[in-house]
Amino acid sequence: MHTTTQRLLIIATLLLIVMAGCSHNKKTATTAATKPDIPVDTALQSRLAEFAAKPRVQGQLGIYVYDLTADKPVFGMNESQSLPVASCTKLLTTVAGLHLLGSNYRYSTSLYTHGKMKNDTLVGDVIFKADLDPQLQPENLALFTSALKQQGIDHVQGRLVLDLLLKDKVQAEAHWYPWDLSFSRYGMLYKGPDKVRNLVKAQFASAGYHFDDAQVIYGKVPRGSVYRFRYSSGIQMAINHMLKHSSNTQATALLYTMGHRSNPRQAPATAGVEYMRRFMRHDLGLTDTSLVVHDGCGLCIHNHLSPVALATILKYGYRHKDIYKSLLTGLSISGIDGTLRGKGYDREGLKGMIHGKTGTLSHPYGISSIAGYCQDGNGHDLAFVMLNTQMSVLDARLMQRNFCEALVGEAREHKKK
């Protein structure tokens, strides 16, 4: 009897194991079924293959197209080869910056006072506190002195204290060409503390607040200070400039901002590049040692990324809603604005179809690139990349435009429907 009971228990246990296994298989099958297998556009594949097979000028070429909707590659040609990318480096800078700082990040430059009021006179100090806002220009300083006037402060018996985050002016990257660093286009905070000091002092003097040289000092906002005014700009403004108009100064400013956030004890440019490299390895899984990044703007000819690497950056942006929204807002739209406004992108069939970033370096040999988003004839979202080097920039641009025409193909008809 005892043996029979044991046998029954064994049988019951085996049945439970089998049922659990069946249940697990059903669950696995159900989970797999929730992710449909979406086919890519075969007509698009044929157009791209035909485009790639056509005779072309000599030079290096890399292509990669990825179907974001189907989550599958569509076409590749030398897609894993690392090539110079020029200003398409700014795509990495943008996505890494948004990942670290967030799409709602805002720069801030503030005015404080410390002391006591005696009628219309501040017996104490005025403190000008600035972070790394690339939009702040000398003409904006009138807003600060106007705020003091509006709050009844007509005179100051004390010092003008400058609390500056950036202690040195922007430095040229080791591989930049001498003419690549144009200080005139940088925001005032990037031109060095002495320049900021002179500009702020001059503005206060023009508003009737006179400080001797000895009264203008560098320091920190003391405890108990009273907030008076703030000038602020959002990160999207910098991104719009650096993507639509390929602004090297705005991209460098974003690099400095990333650097200060990730490692405030290190030089901001160095810390920013190190953060971008970590982002590539740890967040994007790009560990190929042939991928090289030296700056945030793409002026360095030694910046090398593969078409797959750039597409991986675009894929990451696409899968994060806030980043994707920021990218679509900032990227040039073919035939409408930015660096894609002209160059034949305004012709019928291309206008409004491409959201892209271009890159160009004419020295020491032709480097040209284009990467971004578009839709195919099935309405699928695509990430695309074309890298050209060792050829005429004009030839490369013509090839890129023809590539974009092959990409959108029947998409314009889909869009009309």
C-alpha positions, 0 to 999 in steps of 0.5 A: 500500500505504501508503495502504491501511494509513492507511485501515485505521488510520483505520477502526480508530480510528473504530471505537474511538471509536464503541465508546467512545461506546457504552460511555459511553452504556451507563454513563450509562444504567446510572447513570441506572437506579440512581436510580429515579423514585419517585412522590409520594402523589397522595392526599396532594397532593389532601388538601393542595390541598383543605385550602389551598382551604378558607375561612380567616381573614385573614392571611399563609400559606405552606406547603411539603411535600417528599417526602424519599423520592422527593426531590420537592416534593409541595405548595406555597403561597406557598412562596418568600415570606419570612415571620416564623418565630419559634422555628422559627429554632431548626431552623436553629440546631440544624442549623448547630450540629451541622454545625459542632460535631458530634453528639458535642460536649461542654461541659466545666467543669474543676477544676485545682490548681497547687502542692505538697501538704503533708499535707492542704494545697495550697500553691498555687492552685485553678483553675476553668476553664469553657467555655460549658456552658448546663447548669451551675448553682450546685447543681452546684458542690458536685461540684467541692469534693467532688472536692477533699475526696475527693482529700485536699485539705482546705485551700488556701494560695493563690488561687482562679483563674477561667479563664472563656471568657465575659467578659460576660453575655448581651446582648439582641438589638437587636430583642428586647422588654425582657421577652424576656431572663430571666437567671434561666433561663440557666446560671450561666456566662451571667450574667456573670463577677462572678456566677460569681465570687460563686457559686464563691467561696461554694461553696468557702467552704461547703466549708471553703475560704476565700479573701479577695476579693484571692485570687479572681482571673481568669486562665489555667490555668498549665502544670504544673497537675494535673487534678482534676475535670470536669463535662460535658454533651453538645450533645444535652441543649441541643438537646432543651431548645431543640426540645422546649420551645423554650428560648430560653436553650439556643438562645442558648447554642448560638449563642454556642458556634458563634460562639466556635468559628467566630471566637473573636476576635469577640463570640460572638453576632455571630460565631454569627449570621454563621456561621449566615448563611454556612451558609445561603449556602454549605452550603444554597445559600440566597442569597435576600436576603429571608431574614433571621436576627438571632438563634439563638432566634427572639425577633427579629420580623425573622427571616424564612425562606420555607417552602422555606428551612425545608424545605431546612434539614430536607432537609439534616438528613435527608441527614446521619444523625447530624444527623437522629438528633439532630433526631428525638430533640429534636423534639416528638412529637405528643400525647406530649411538648414543645410538641406534647403538647397542643393537640389533637395527642393525638387519634387519628390524630395522636398519635405521627405528627408530629416537629415544632418550633413557633414563636409570637410574640404581639407585635406581631402574631400569628406562628405556625409549625410545621415538621418530619418525618412520613410519608405514606400510602405510608410516605414520609418528608416534610419539612413547613412551615407559616408563619402571620402577621398572624392570631390565634395560636389561629386559626393553631394550629388551622389547623396542626393541621388541616394536620398531619391532612391530612399524615398522612391514611392514614399511620396505617393504614400504620403499623398494618400 
